[in-house]
Amino acid sequence: MSTNPSEDTNASADTNPTGGANIGSHAGASTSAGATTGAGSGAGTTAGAGTTAGAGSGAVTTAGAGTTAGASDPAGAVPGTSTTPGTNDPTGAGPGTSTTPGAGAAAAPTPRTSATSITPVVVRLKLSLLRNGLRQSAGRRAAYVTSVVLVLLFAALQLLGLIALRGNAHASPVALLLVAVLALGWAVMPLFFPSGDETLDPTRLVMLPLRPRPLVRALLAASLVGIGPLFTVCLLVGSVISVAHGAAAYVTAVVGVVLGLLVCVALARAVAAANIRLLSSRKGRDLAVLSGLVIAVGAQLVNFGAQRLGSAGGLSKLDPAADVLRWVPPASAIGAVDSVSEGSYGIGVLQLALSAAALAGLLALWSRHLTLLMTSPDGSTLQAAEPAARERTSAGPARLLPSGRTGTVMERSLRYVWRDPKTKAAWVTSLAIGLIVPVFNALQGTGSIYFACFAAGMLGIQMYNQFGQDTSAFWMVAMTISSTRDAYVELRGRALALLVITLPYATLVTVVTTAMLGDWPKLPEVLGLSFALLGAMLATGAWSSARFPYSIPQEGYKNVAPGQAGLAWIAIFGGMVSAALLAAPVIALTIWLNVAAGGDEWSWLLLPLGAGYGALITVFGLRLAAPRTARRLPEILTAVSKG
């Protein structure tokens, strides 16, 4: 049966044997045979001009104008009646059925999740994750409560301090600098603590039918729940109170606090979304291991800044930086309050506009990365495009290493430094502290050129517990050692790999420290002393690696396996004291040349003497440690396999 929408109504008078009427309507809808439609319980269905569709078997019904579907049964099926939906047809018509709603037809409501309903779900998810995490153990609850109390106490003190600055000429520079540092913290923390908030990982939501924009709004709302946003609000409120004067400034302050908070949160989310694949990979875990180093360096910077501010000039030294930061979001939102307080309404509006534009840009960037995460495959699930089997050969700088076992051991050790998270963390920490101590002391005016030896000492520690970084894989190394000669070559290769990094770095730190202090005549003797100390630490490190090996756990943040802390203390601190004693001749010669009359003329001899002495003592230590290493291979393997 076919219908023509342009005609009026052409009803057929045929009646089927079951008593159901076959009605064809031209009132704007056509239904082919096979659609079984009945009025459901409580459904009022009007067909055509006052014609009520029956529930008879095989009744073919075409809904005319003014048809209202029952509210209790969207399909309109009589209880016990089978209704078969058509292909890709949400109306429930049978196969081959073409249905066009008539004028004024009210379609049955389709259950649909509103975009705004995602937000409370994600917020409840955030609260559930927090609640379930606290239920895991009493220690975790105690740590969380302690951290909350400390953060709130610090936030309250900071708020009171900013309020006390109200009316001070330097209140604006201090507030702007604090907000800028806070925003930097929001940007950096997700890189080092990606697991602190499970909702930071949008890849967990990939299989859900969510669109980026509603998801961005939901995650942004969830990000406002926690200690960090509360601390941020306290700092922003204190900042605007310290600089706001007048009703217009307070109105601007309300907008500025909201914009500042949203920019900080959106910045953290955008950074986390852009780097989520990195953070979930091995390199991302390396960043988490290095978080302690970032905190240590940040503490040194804060200490240095506090000392500089405490000197002559005080807070006035912040003015040049504040003039720049007042135009950098989110600090520009606080700068807008200060500008409006001074009557510069146009500048204030422009600064608020900068913060709003930054927020819009961060949200767009976040949405873009969310779209990529939701639609692009994870590289870890893809097969490598290269052939399954290929010959592995050394390339790049590795070709410069010597041939034979020595070069192989050096390359393996350098790969550990680059790839193993624990080894990399130890090296980066030693490199950073070896530079921070002499340089920061020189900047503070309390430095000495001999502090440059700190770099050689910190890097020399890496020679201790050489076999611990191999863990249980040391058995493969042990299988290749069958004589004292093999053990000596193994230790020599590891020492040479360390020297590849340590020698140029110690030289660089010494030169930089000398340049900052302007004490160039002392450069040769300090270099000689550094080389002698380094050689002594290589010698004692090789011997302690064979005598006091211990395991380094691959998981967690501990660097010593349970029950082996005593071995680690003996190996490291005992070795450092022994190294100082071995380097005593060069130290004594340095002291004598500095106190003797005319000794400065001969101080340059300490460079070749120190370098030669360091090389000799290193060879002596390696030869002394080689026999012990060859004899204690089973004991070493047992000790380093406990992690």
Secondary structure, 3 states (H helix, E strand, C coil): CCCCCCCCCCCCCCECCCCCECCCCCCCCCCCCCCCCCCCCCCCCEECCCEECCCCCCCCCCCCCCCECCCCCCCCCCCCCCCCCCCCCCCCCCCCCCCCCCCCCECCCCCCCCHHHHHHHHHHHHHHHHHHHHCCCHHHHHHHHHHHHHHHHHHHHHHHHHHHCCCCCCHHHHHHHHHHHHHHHHHHHHHHCHHHCHHHCHHHHCCCCCCHHHHHHHHHHHHCCCHHHHHHHHHHHHHHHHHCCCHHHHHHHHHHHHHHHHHHHHHHHHHHHHCHHHHCCHHHHHHHHCHHHHHHHHHHHHHHHHHHHHCCCHHHHHHHHHHHHCCCCCHHHHHHHHHHHCCCHHHHHHHHHHHHHHHHHHHHHHHHHHHHHHHCCCHHHCCCCCCCCCCCCCCHHHHHCCCHHHHHHHHHHHHHHHHCHHHHHHHHHHHHHHHHHHHHHHHCCCCCHHHHHHHHHHHHHHHCCCCHHHHHHHHHHHCCCCCHHHHHHHHHHHHHHHHHHHHHHHHHHHHHHHHHHCCHHHHHHHHHHHHHHHHHHHHHHHHHHHHCCCCCCCCCCCCCCCCCHHHHHHHHHHHHHHHHHHCHHHHHHHHHHHHCCCHHHHHHHHHHHHHHHHHHHHHHHHHHHHHHHHHCHHHHHHHHCCC
